[in-house]
Amino acid sequence: MMKVTVDQDKCASSGNCVMHAPEIFDQRDDDGVVVVLDENPPADQADNARKAEAGCPALAIHIEE
């Protein structure tokens, strides 16, 4: 099972994660920092989660599989 975590202190508020995986990530309204909507996304979202991790300029997203 995939587990998605984020380091909000590292987040650069780029929005790449939301662009790649809107079912898994959102951003806080006040400062744009990443929020995880689904820590254990279904298998059909795994590729999107990996794309979000790879596309994060701040390396704030971590995936354990």
C-alpha positions in Angstrom: 0.0 0.0 0.0 1.3 3.4 -0.9 1.7 6.1 1.9 2.0 9.7 0.9 3.5 12.3 3.3 4.6 15.8 2.9 7.0 18.2 4.7 5.0 21.4 4.9 8.1 23.3 6.1 9.9 22.5 2.8 6.8 23.2 0.6 7.4 26.0 -2.0 3.7 26.4 -2.8 4.3 25.8 -6.5 1.1 23.8 -7.0 2.8 21.1 -9.1 1.4 18.4 -6.8 -2.2 19.6 -7.3 -1.7 19.8 -11.0 -0.5 16.2 -11.2 -2.7 14.7 -8.5 -5.7 16.8 -7.5 -7.4 13.8 -5.9 -4.4 13.4 -3.5 -3.2 17.0 -2.9 -4.6 20.4 -2.2 -3.2 23.7 -1.1 -4.1 25.8 1.9 -6.0 28.9 1.0 -3.9 31.4 3.1 -0.4 30.5 2.0 -0.6 27.7 -0.7 1.2 25.1 1.3 0.5 21.5 0.3 -2.1 19.5 2.2 -2.5 15.7 1.7 -6.1 14.8 1.0 -5.5 11.0 0.8 -2.4 9.5 2.5 -3.2 6.1 1.1 -4.4 6.7 -2.5 -5.9 3.9 -4.5 -3.8 2.0 -7.0 -5.3 3.9 -9.9 -3.8 7.1 -8.5 -0.3 5.8 -7.8 1.2 7.1 -11.0 -0.2 10.6 -10.4 1.3 10.5 -6.8 4.7 9.5 -8.2 4.5 12.3 -10.8 3.7 14.8 -8.1 6.6 13.6 -6.0 9.0 13.8 -9.0 7.6 17.3 -10.0 8.0 18.9 -6.5 10.7 21.5 -6.8 11.1 21.6 -3.0 11.3 17.8 -2.6 8.6 18.1 0.0 6.6 15.0 -1.0 7.6 11.5 0.2 6.1 8.2 -1.0 6.5 4.9 0.7 5.5 1.8 -1.2 
